[in-house]
Amino acid sequence: MVLLEPDPFLSELHKMYERNKSGSVWITMKRSNMKPRKAKKPDPTREYVCLIRANDGKRHISTTVSPTQYAKFSQSMVIIMKGAMADTLKRKEKKKDK
């Protein structure tokens, strides 16, 4: 899995949607403090970040977004996702029976 910065992640996500016009892209978001699992005590001063992963079955990408950047990042990601859905979720034309 490739850990990218937020801006390159968005461009890779856009490319992933372009490659998979008829396929699926899975996006997972979770809260994380990015510490190793074997740490004894949680650090109360450590700030949680949002870990975002995307995969299309072949390529896996991920990024971390701080709480201060999250609003801007989520707006950009929603624009990319809506653009991808607009092409694939077009209504089918109904056939008129005579």
C-alpha positions as protocol buffer text, in pm:
chain_id: "A"
residue {
  index: 1
  type: MET
  ca { x: 0 y: 0 z: 0 }
}
residue {
  index: 2
  type: VAL
  ca { x: 130 y: 341 z: -94 }
}
residue {
  index: 3
  type: LEU
  ca { x: 100 y: 625 z: 161 }
}
residue {
  index: 4
  type: LEU
  ca { x: 64 y: 952 z: -29 }
}
residue {
  index: 5
  type: GLU
  ca { x: 19 y: 1316 z: 61 }
}
residue {
  index: 6
  type: PRO
  ca { x: -343 y: 1441 z: 29 }
}
residue {
  index: 7
  type: ASP
  ca { x: -308 y: 1620 z: -308 }
}
residue {
  index: 8
  type: PRO
  ca { x: -134 y: 1334 z: -493 }
}
residue {
  index: 9
  type: PHE
  ca { x: -390 y: 1098 z: -334 }
}
residue {
  index: 10
  type: LEU
  ca { x: -674 y: 1295 z: -491 }
}
residue {
  index: 11
  type: SER
  ca { x: -512 y: 1288 z: -834 }
}
residue {
  index: 12
  type: GLU
  ca { x: -448 y: 912 z: -805 }
}
residue {
  index: 13
  type: LEU
  ca { x: -809 y: 862 z: -692 }
}
residue {
  index: 14
  type: HIS
  ca { x: -929 y: 1047 z: -1001 }
}
residue {
  index: 15
  type: LYS
  ca { x: -709 y: 827 z: -1222 }
}
residue {
  index: 16
  type: MET
  ca { x: -841 y: 519 z: -1043 }
}
residue {
  index: 17
  type: TYR
  ca { x: -1200 y: 618 z: -1122 }
}
residue {
  index: 18
  type: GLU
  ca { x: -1104 y: 686 z: -1484 }
}
residue {
  index: 19
  type: ARG
  ca { x: -948 y: 339 z: -1522 }
}
residue {
  index: 20
  type: ASN
  ca { x: -1250 y: 167 z: -1366 }
}
residue {
  index: 21
  type: LYS
  ca { x: -1545 y: 304 z: -1558 }
}
residue {
  index: 22
  type: SER
  ca { x: -1728 y: -29 z: -1538 }
}
residue {
  index: 23
  type: GLY
  ca { x: -1561 y: -159 z: -1221 }
}
residue {
  index: 24
  type: SER
  ca { x: -1566 y: -61 z: -855 }
}
residue {
  index: 25
  type: VAL
  ca { x: -1349 y: 156 z: -633 }
}
residue {
  index: 26
  type: TRP
  ca { x: -1367 y: 106 z: -256 }
}
residue {
  index: 27
  type: ILE
  ca { x: -1290 y: 391 z: -18 }
}
residue {
  index: 28
  type: THR
  ca { x: -1238 y: 337 z: 354 }
}
residue {
  index: 29
  type: MET
  ca { x: -1203 y: 609 z: 617 }
}
residue {
  index: 30
  type: LYS
  ca { x: -1108 y: 560 z: 981 }
}
residue {
  index: 31
  type: ARG
  ca { x: -973 y: 751 z: 1276 }
}
residue {
  index: 32
  type: SER
  ca { x: -615 y: 668 z: 1363 }
}
residue {
  index: 33
  type: ASN
  ca { x: -337 y: 799 z: 1582 }
}
residue {
  index: 34
  type: MET
  ca { x: -70 y: 634 z: 1362 }
}
residue {
  index: 35
  type: LYS
  ca { x: 109 y: 465 z: 1653 }
}
residue {
  index: 36
  type: PRO
  ca { x: 242 y: 110 z: 1650 }
}
residue {
  index: 37
  type: ARG
  ca { x: 12 y: -154 z: 1799 }
}
residue {
  index: 38
  type: LYS
  ca { x: 263 y: -262 z: 2063 }
}
residue {
  index: 39
  type: ALA
  ca { x: 271 y: 73 z: 2242 }
}
residue {
  index: 40
  type: LYS
  ca { x: 206 y: 28 z: 2615 }
}
residue {
  index: 41
  type: LYS
  ca { x: 13 y: 344 z: 2698 }
}
residue {
  index: 42
  type: PRO
  ca { x: -181 y: 577 z: 2472 }
}
residue {
  index: 43
  type: ASP
  ca { x: -33 y: 924 z: 2442 }
}
residue {
  index: 44
  type: PRO
  ca { x: -307 y: 1174 z: 2543 }
}
residue {
  index: 45
  type: THR
  ca { x: -131 y: 1462 z: 2367 }
}
residue {
  index: 46
  type: ARG
  ca { x: -127 y: 1287 z: 2030 }
}
residue {
  index: 47
  type: GLU
  ca { x: -386 y: 1414 z: 1784 }
}
residue {
  index: 48
  type: TYR
  ca { x: -599 y: 1170 z: 1585 }
}
residue {
  index: 49
  type: VAL
  ca { x: -583 y: 1184 z: 1206 }
}
residue {
  index: 50
  type: CYS
  ca { x: -815 y: 1045 z: 943 }
}
residue {
  index: 51
  type: LEU
  ca { x: -668 y: 751 z: 751 }
}
residue {
  index: 52
  type: ILE
  ca { x: -822 y: 721 z: 405 }
}
residue {
  index: 53
  type: ARG
  ca { x: -765 y: 420 z: 183 }
}
residue {
  index: 54
  type: ALA
  ca { x: -879 y: 352 z: -172 }
}
residue {
  index: 55
  type: ASN
  ca { x: -846 y: 38 z: -378 }
}
residue {
  index: 56
  type: ASP
  ca { x: -979 y: -97 z: -703 }
}
residue {
  index: 57
  type: GLY
  ca { x: -876 y: -458 z: -656 }
}
residue {
  index: 58
  type: LYS
  ca { x: -536 y: -405 z: -820 }
}
residue {
  index: 59
  type: ARG
  ca { x: -393 y: -84 z: -679 }
}
residue {
  index: 60
  type: HIS
  ca { x: -407 y: 31 z: -315 }
}
residue {
  index: 61
  type: ILE
  ca { x: -343 y: 392 z: -211 }
}
residue {
  index: 62
  type: SER
  ca { x: -381 y: 570 z: 122 }
}
residue {
  index: 63
  type: THR
  ca { x: -331 y: 906 z: 288 }
}
residue {
  index: 64
  type: THR
  ca { x: -361 y: 1069 z: 628 }
}
residue {
  index: 65
  type: VAL
  ca { x: -545 y: 1395 z: 681 }
}
residue {
  index: 66
  type: SER
  ca { x: -523 y: 1610 z: 992 }
}
residue {
  index: 67
  type: PRO
  ca { x: -842 y: 1754 z: 1145 }
}
residue {
  index: 68
  type: THR
  ca { x: -750 y: 2104 z: 1026 }
}
residue {
  index: 69
  type: GLN
  ca { x: -720 y: 1989 z: 662 }
}
residue {
  index: 70
  type: TYR
  ca { x: -1017 y: 1753 z: 665 }
}
residue {
  index: 71
  type: ALA
  ca { x: -1292 y: 1996 z: 555 }
}
residue {
  index: 72
  type: LYS
  ca { x: -1104 y: 2109 z: 244 }
}
residue {
  index: 73
  type: PHE
  ca { x: -994 y: 1754 z: 161 }
}
residue {
  index: 74
  type: SER
  ca { x: -1342 y: 1606 z: 194 }
}
residue {
  index: 75
  type: GLN
  ca { x: -1490 y: 1872 z: -38 }
}
residue {
  index: 76
  type: SER
  ca { x: -1230 y: 1789 z: -302 }
}
residue {
  index: 77
  type: MET
  ca { x: -1291 y: 1416 z: -263 }
}
residue {
  index: 78
  type: VAL
  ca { x: -1668 y: 1458 z: -293 }
}
residue {
  index: 79
  type: ILE
  ca { x: -1625 y: 1651 z: -619 }
}
residue {
  index: 80
  type: ILE
  ca { x: -1414 y: 1366 z: -762 }
}
residue {
  index: 81
  type: MET
  ca { x: -1662 y: 1103 z: -645 }
}
residue {
  index: 82
  type: LYS
  ca { x: -1965 y: 1290 z: -783 }
}
residue {
  index: 83
  type: GLY
  ca { x: -1789 y: 1333 z: -1117 }
}
residue {
  index: 84
  type: ALA
  ca { x: -1726 y: 960 z: -1137 }
}
residue {
  index: 85
  type: MET
  ca { x: -2081 y: 874 z: -1037 }
}
residue {
  index: 86
  type: ALA
  ca { x: -2239 y: 1114 z: -1286 }
}
residue {
  index: 87
  type: ASP
  ca { x: -2098 y: 914 z: -1577 }
}
residue {
  index: 88
  type: THR
  ca { x: -2186 y: 569 z: -1446 }
}
residue {
  index: 89
  type: LEU
  ca { x: -2527 y: 638 z: -1292 }
}
residue {
  index: 90
  type: LYS
  ca { x: -2709 y: 770 z: -1597 }
}
residue {
  index: 91
  type: ARG
  ca { x: -3072 y: 669 z: -1632 }
}
residue {
  index: 92
  type: LYS
  ca { x: -3160 y: 418 z: -1897 }
}
residue {
  index: 93
  type: GLU
  ca { x: -3399 y: 524 z: -2165 }
}
residue {
  index: 94
  type: LYS
  ca { x: -3737 y: 358 z: -2140 }
}
residue {
  index: 95
  type: LYS
  ca { x: -3870 y: 179 z: -2444 }
}
residue {
  index: 96
  type: LYS
  ca { x: -4225 y: 266 z: -2535 }
}
residue {
  index: 97
  type: ASP
  ca { x: -4444 y: -32 z: -2611 }
}
residue {
  index: 98
  type: LYS
  ca { x: -4685 y: 7 z: -2901 }
}
